[in-house]
Amino acid sequence: MAAIGFTVTAYSLRQQYAVQSCGGPGDNRMLDSVREKQKNETQCEVCPIRSMALFKRVPEDQLGQTQNHRSSQMTYEAKSHLYHEGETSAHVYTLFSGCVKLYKTLKNGKIQGLRFATPGDFLGFQGDLEGAMHHGAVALTDITVCAFPKDEVYRMICEHKDIASELIMKNAKMMAFCQEHLASTGAKSAVESIAFTLIEFNHRLKQLNKTNKLSHYKDPIDLPITQEDLADAVGLTAIHVNRTLKQLKQDNLIACGKGKIQVLNEEKLKLLAHFDPNCLHVSNIL
């Protein structure tokens, strides 16, 4: 079983990606997808992140049947693409460990970061399952994913109401996140927007640790993102992000290292970001 941890570098196959500290130079190396099939795959019955995953509601006596739909459990090195936008993918994935950046490439060549995926997230699922991917997914850290053929997932959704219900809830949570993200990038100042991105990501990782009683995240948590990631996420230049991070660092709200950021004062950063964790909460109504 792969440890859930963060070994942060950068990515690129079609896009160059610079690994930076709060002010350091980048590393423009490029990698194709580097993956390896797990020799000892984790059984669904003992999965440490099942309470966050698509199959959380499946009765334990049916988990073996659900696992039969999984084609493999794969590991990808940091910098590797899980899938590219514009290409078709035969699989969808449950992120088992590590962190993934979802993004779109604009017509002018710029990257728009969509979100940072964490363990338990369901990746690669979209309305047009047979069509080209509308976005790309790249590993910010070494990751492990559980791969499911798309036709098998469609069959499971049709046959198991618990899976269909959880998928609806995940999409509802994603809608709530998208609304908050849109408000953050469109109406907030640069410092508020960056603070929101950091505290929201930090909050999700802490909740993941709390819910699953994992010991892999120390406190403060190393957020595996660079100023390049932040620039992509909030729609600002790397220079602007660099200045803002330096100010947050001087105010003792964050700490920066090579390829990672730590939140040091959660309460002050929440106030600065106008972040309410309840806005991302979706009740289980199904």
C-alpha positions, 0 to 999 in steps of 0.5 A: 500500500502506498503511503499517503504523503507529499513528495512535491515536484512539478509537471509537464508533458505538453506544458512546462511547469516550474517548481518554485519556492516563494522566490526561487528559480524553477525546474523546467524538466518534462516527464511523460506519464510514469506509472506502475501497477501495484503488486499488492493491491488494497482490498476495498474492505480495508481501504483507509479512504473508503469513507471519502470515496465513491463506494462509501455507501456500498454495504460491506458484503457487496464490496467484493463485487464492487472490487471486481469492477476495478481493473487495477491499482496504479502508482504514478510519479510526481509530474506524470499526467493521469490523463490529458485534456483533448484525449480520450481515456478508457478509465475513471479513477479514485485517488487513493493517495497523493495530490493531483492538479486539474487544469484547462489550457486556454486558447492563449496557452495559459493554464487555468487551474480548476482544483486540487484533488485529494484522496477519495476524489473521483477523477475523470468522470464527465457527462460525455464519458466516451468523448475527449477529456475536457480537462487534464490531470497531473500528479503534484506528488507521487500518487496511487489511483484505483482505475475503473473502466468507464463502461464498468462504472456506468454499469455500477451506477445503473445497478447500485443506487448507493453508488449513484447517490454518492455520485450525486452528492460528490457533484453537489459538493463540487458545485459548491466548491466551484461557486466559492472558487468563482466568487474568490477569483472574480470578486476578491482581492489578490491576497483574499483570493490566494488566502482562500485557495490556501485555507480551503486546500488546507481545510480539506486535507485536515478533514481528510486526516481527521475523518480517516485517522491517518497519521501521514499529515503532520501539523502544519500540513505541507501543501504540495503547491508552488506559486505557479500552481497558485497563479494558475488557480487564481488567475494572477501572474507568478510575480503578483503571487510571489509578492503576496506570498512574501507579505503573508509570510512576513505576517507569519500566516504561512511558511514557504519551502521548495514546492510547498506551503504551510498554513501557520495561522488558520484563524487569521487566514480564514478571516482574511479569506472570508472562508466559511467551511460550512459553505462547502458542506453538503448534507447527505439528503439521499 
